[in-house]
Amino acid sequence: MDKIWIKKTKNKIMKIFNLGDASPSARMTFLSIGVVVFIANCLAGFNNVSWVHWLPPVLLPLATLTGVCPFKIIWEKLGFRK
């Protein structure tokens, strides 16, 4: 009973927030950008780069794995079209 309820709840949440709908090409774009920014941060030096510059290399590979892009969700909440 609990597994069914969890699955239904997860599906409702995914549908409400439109999560996990990234296409394979979008996922590869997320990964590519994350890797390039990570390499750039490493070349610049760990002490020279602000913590803000580490957000894309961490969040974009996460978006690649899950299909949920935090940056995309933020822009859609601010009013930009899907």
N, CA and C atoms as a LAMMPS dump frame, in Angstrom:
ITEM: TIMESTEP
0
ITEM: NUMBER OF ATOMS
246
ITEM: BOX BOUNDS ff ff ff
-5.0000000000000000e+02 5.0000000000000000e+02
-5.0000000000000000e+02 5.0000000000000000e+02
-5.0000000000000000e+02 5.0000000000000000e+02
ITEM: ATOMS id mol type element x y z
1 1 1 N 0.825 -1.2 0
2 1 2 C 0 0 0
3 1 3 C 0.869 1.264 0
4 2 1 N 1.917 1.26 0.811
5 2 2 C 2.772 2.442 0.902
6 2 3 C 3.522 2.71 -0.396
7 3 1 N 3.963 1.647 -1.071
8 3 2 C 4.699 1.824 -2.319
9 3 3 C 3.814 2.442 -3.396
10 4 1 N 2.562 2.033 -3.425
11 4 2 C 1.621 2.588 -4.409
12 4 3 C 1.393 4.067 -4.124
13 5 1 N 1.211 4.423 -2.853
14 5 2 C 0.969 5.817 -2.481
15 5 3 C 2.187 6.68 -2.822
16 6 1 N 3.374 6.152 -2.542
17 6 2 C 4.602 6.903 -2.844
18 6 3 C 4.732 7.138 -4.344
19 7 1 N 4.45 6.104 -5.127
20 7 2 C 4.558 6.23 -6.578
21 7 3 C 3.55 7.242 -7.118
22 8 1 N 2.318 7.228 -6.625
23 8 2 C 1.294 8.176 -7.07
24 8 3 C 1.676 9.6 -6.683
25 9 1 N 2.179 9.759 -5.471
26 9 2 C 2.589 11.091 -5.006
27 9 3 C 3.743 11.62 -5.844
28 10 1 N 4.71 10.746 -6.125
29 10 2 C 5.855 11.152 -6.949
30 10 3 C 5.389 11.574 -8.338
31 11 1 N 4.492 10.821 -8.927
32 11 2 C 3.978 11.166 -10.253
33 11 3 C 3.233 12.491 -10.247
34 12 1 N 2.476 12.765 -9.183
35 12 2 C 1.757 14.041 -9.081
36 12 3 C 2.739 15.207 -8.992
37 13 1 N 3.76 15.041 -8.166
38 13 2 C 4.765 16.105 -8.012
39 13 3 C 5.499 16.344 -9.326
40 14 1 N 5.88 15.254 -10.011
41 14 2 C 6.569 15.378 -11.294
42 14 3 C 5.688 16.107 -12.308
43 15 1 N 4.391 15.825 -12.283
44 15 2 C 3.466 16.441 -13.229
45 15 3 C 3.234 17.915 -12.898
46 16 1 N 3.078 18.233 -11.621
47 16 2 C 2.823 19.62 -11.209
48 16 3 C 3.992 20.521 -11.577
49 17 1 N 5.203 20.094 -11.26
50 17 2 C 6.38 20.93 -11.48
51 17 3 C 7.059 20.667 -12.811
52 18 1 N 6.512 19.747 -13.61
53 18 2 C 7.049 19.427 -14.929
54 18 3 C 8.522 19.027 -14.831
55 19 1 N 8.8 18.106 -13.917
56 19 2 C 10.17 17.696 -13.643
57 19 3 C 10.571 16.49 -14.474
58 20 1 N 11.819 16.401 -14.788
59 20 2 C 12.361 15.235 -15.45
60 20 3 C 12 15.114 -16.912
61 21 1 N 11.668 16.225 -17.559
62 21 2 C 11.228 16.168 -18.946
63 21 3 C 12.313 16.592 -19.944
64 22 1 N 13.555 16.599 -19.509
65 22 2 C 14.638 17.038 -20.389
66 22 3 C 14.923 15.98 -21.452
67 23 1 N 15.087 16.432 -22.667
68 23 2 C 15.408 15.522 -23.773
69 23 3 C 16.873 15.091 -23.665
70 24 1 N 17.245 14.021 -24.356
71 24 2 C 18.658 13.592 -24.319
72 24 3 C 19.626 14.677 -24.814
73 25 1 N 19.224 15.44 -25.819
74 25 2 C 20.119 16.505 -26.293
75 25 3 C 20.266 17.607 -25.245
76 26 1 N 19.189 17.918 -24.514
77 26 2 C 19.278 18.92 -23.449
78 26 3 C 20.175 18.413 -22.329
79 27 1 N 20.048 17.137 -22.007
80 27 2 C 20.888 16.573 -20.955
81 27 3 C 22.363 16.619 -21.333
82 28 1 N 22.691 16.338 -22.586
83 28 2 C 24.088 16.412 -23.015
84 28 3 C 24.583 17.858 -23.015
85 29 1 N 23.695 18.8 -23.313
86 29 2 C 24.065 20.214 -23.234
87 29 3 C 24.392 20.597 -21.796
88 30 1 N 23.553 20.154 -20.847
89 30 2 C 23.82 20.423 -19.428
90 30 3 C 25.181 19.868 -19.027
91 31 1 N 25.45 18.632 -19.431
92 31 2 C 26.716 17.992 -19.07
93 31 3 C 27.9 18.714 -19.702
94 32 1 N 27.785 19.079 -20.967
95 32 2 C 28.884 19.747 -21.673
96 32 3 C 29.221 21.086 -21.027
97 33 1 N 28.202 21.864 -20.727
98 33 2 C 28.434 23.171 -20.102
99 33 3 C 29.052 22.994 -18.719
100 34 1 N 28.543 22.04 -17.956
101 34 2 C 29.086 21.783 -16.624
102 34 3 C 30.542 21.394 -16.66
103 35 1 N 30.918 20.545 -17.61
104 35 2 C 32.309 20.097 -17.726
105 35 3 C 33.218 21.254 -18.142
106 36 1 N 32.779 22.062 -19.101
107 36 2 C 33.6 23.189 -19.564
108 36 3 C 33.814 24.201 -18.435
109 37 1 N 32.772 24.498 -17.682
110 37 2 C 32.912 25.451 -16.568
111 37 3 C 33.809 24.863 -15.476
112 38 1 N 33.684 23.558 -15.224
113 38 2 C 34.543 22.911 -14.237
114 38 3 C 36.012 23.013 -14.64
115 39 1 N 36.299 22.741 -15.896
116 39 2 C 37.685 22.833 -16.39
117 39 3 C 38.194 24.271 -16.282
118 40 1 N 37.35 25.226 -16.638
119 40 2 C 37.751 26.636 -16.546
120 40 3 C 38.042 27.028 -15.096
121 41 1 N 37.2 26.557 -14.174
122 41 2 C 37.439 26.861 -12.752
123 41 3 C 38.744 26.244 -12.266
124 42 1 N 39.032 25.037 -12.709
125 42 2 C 40.28 24.377 -12.304
126 42 3 C 41.497 25.108 -12.872
127 43 1 N 41.412 25.545 -14.112
128 43 2 C 42.519 26.27 -14.726
129 43 3 C 42.743 27.634 -14.081
130 44 1 N 41.65 28.261 -13.634
131 44 2 C 41.779 29.566 -12.976
132 44 3 C 42.369 29.429 -11.58
133 45 1 N 42.207 28.277 -10.972
134 45 2 C 42.725 28.043 -9.622
135 45 3 C 41.599 28.036 -8.609
136 46 1 N 41.651 27.087 -7.703
137 46 2 C 40.592 26.938 -6.712
138 46 3 C 40.471 28.161 -5.803
139 47 1 N 41.574 28.792 -5.478
140 47 2 C 41.545 29.946 -4.578
141 47 3 C 41.093 31.224 -5.279
142 48 1 N 41.142 31.248 -6.602
143 48 2 C 40.795 32.462 -7.339
144 48 3 C 39.34 32.511 -7.776
145 49 1 N 38.607 31.416 -7.604
146 49 2 C 37.244 31.337 -8.108
147 49 3 C 36.273 31.405 -6.943
148 50 1 N 35.251 32.252 -7.085
149 50 2 C 34.224 32.383 -6.057
150 50 3 C 33.384 31.116 -5.979
151 51 1 N 32.715 30.905 -4.859
152 51 2 C 31.856 29.726 -4.693
153 51 3 C 30.686 29.742 -5.669
154 52 1 N 30.288 30.927 -6.119
155 52 2 C 29.178 31.041 -7.066
156 52 3 C 29.536 30.377 -8.397
157 53 1 N 30.797 30.44 -8.762
158 53 2 C 31.241 29.834 -10.012
159 53 3 C 31.228 28.308 -9.966
160 54 1 N 31.064 27.737 -8.79
161 54 2 C 31.013 26.281 -8.67
162 54 3 C 29.585 25.738 -8.762
163 55 1 N 28.581 26.622 -8.76
164 55 2 C 27.194 26.153 -8.862
165 55 3 C 26.897 25.447 -10.193
166 56 1 N 27.229 26.039 -11.347
167 56 2 C 26.932 25.332 -12.6
168 56 3 C 27.625 23.974 -12.745
169 57 1 N 28.918 23.836 -12.398
170 57 2 C 29.526 22.508 -12.55
171 57 3 C 28.923 21.452 -11.623
172 58 1 N 28.31 21.877 -10.538
173 58 2 C 27.679 20.923 -9.628
174 58 3 C 26.24 20.642 -10.049
175 59 1 N 25.49 21.676 -10.375
176 59 2 C 24.065 21.51 -10.663
177 59 3 C 23.774 20.973 -12.059
178 60 1 N 24.567 21.314 -13.04
179 60 2 C 24.283 20.848 -14.401
180 60 3 C 24.501 19.339 -14.596
181 61 1 N 25.563 18.741 -14.047
182 61 2 C 25.614 17.27 -14.139
183 61 3 C 24.482 16.597 -13.365
184 62 1 N 24.047 17.217 -12.272
185 62 2 C 22.875 16.712 -11.555
186 62 3 C 21.648 16.751 -12.457
187 63 1 N 21.516 17.83 -13.219
188 63 2 C 20.406 17.937 -14.175
189 63 3 C 20.533 16.894 -15.274
190 64 1 N 21.752 16.56 -15.639
191 64 2 C 21.966 15.527 -16.656
192 64 3 C 21.461 14.175 -16.163
193 65 1 N 21.748 13.854 -14.931
194 65 2 C 21.355 12.556 -14.384
195 65 3 C 19.859 12.456 -14.122
196 66 1 N 19.266 13.524 -13.604
197 66 2 C 17.868 13.458 -13.177
198 66 3 C 16.884 13.987 -14.21
199 67 1 N 17.343 14.846 -15.111
200 67 2 C 16.428 15.491 -16.049
201 67 3 C 15.757 16.714 -15.452
202 68 1 N 16.148 17.073 -14.24
203 68 2 C 15.594 18.235 -13.55
204 68 3 C 16.656 19.316 -13.522
205 69 1 N 16.411 20.429 -14.203
206 69 2 C 17.376 21.513 -14.252
207 69 3 C 16.91 22.659 -13.353
208 70 1 N 17.608 22.921 -12.244
209 70 2 C 17.194 23.996 -11.345
210 70 3 C 17.152 25.364 -12.029
211 71 1 N 18.095 25.609 -12.929
212 71 2 C 18.134 26.895 -13.612
213 71 3 C 16.89 27.067 -14.49
214 72 1 N 16.473 26.013 -15.178
215 72 2 C 15.292 26.05 -16.028
216 72 3 C 14.039 26.317 -15.197
217 73 1 N 13.938 25.675 -14.055
218 73 2 C 12.781 25.869 -13.176
219 73 3 C 12.725 27.311 -12.688
220 74 1 N 13.86 27.86 -12.31
221 74 2 C 13.897 29.247 -11.823
222 74 3 C 13.433 30.209 -12.918
223 75 1 N 13.933 30.038 -14.159
224 75 2 C 13.547 30.943 -15.243
225 75 3 C 12.063 30.805 -15.585
226 76 1 N 11.529 29.586 -15.51
227 76 2 C 10.103 29.409 -15.784
228 76 3 C 9.256 30.046 -14.69
229 77 1 N 9.687 29.979 -13.438
230 77 2 C 8.958 30.62 -12.339
231 77 3 C 8.993 32.143 -12.464
232 78 1 N 10.055 32.668 -13.093
233 78 2 C 10.159 34.108 -13.291
234 78 3 C 9.347 34.604 -14.479
235 79 1 N 8.724 33.68 -15.206
236 79 2 C 7.809 34.088 -16.255
237 79 3 C 8.216 33.792 -17.678
238 80 1 N 9.362 33.174 -17.873
239 80 2 C 9.77 32.839 -19.235
240 80 3 C 9.057 31.577 -19.686
241 81 1 N 8.75 31.517 -20.977
242 81 2 C 8.002 30.388 -21.519
243 81 3 C 8.796 29.102 -21.475
244 82 1 N 8.037 27.991 -21.481
245 82 2 C 8.656 26.665 -21.527
246 82 3 C 9.075 26.353 -22.929
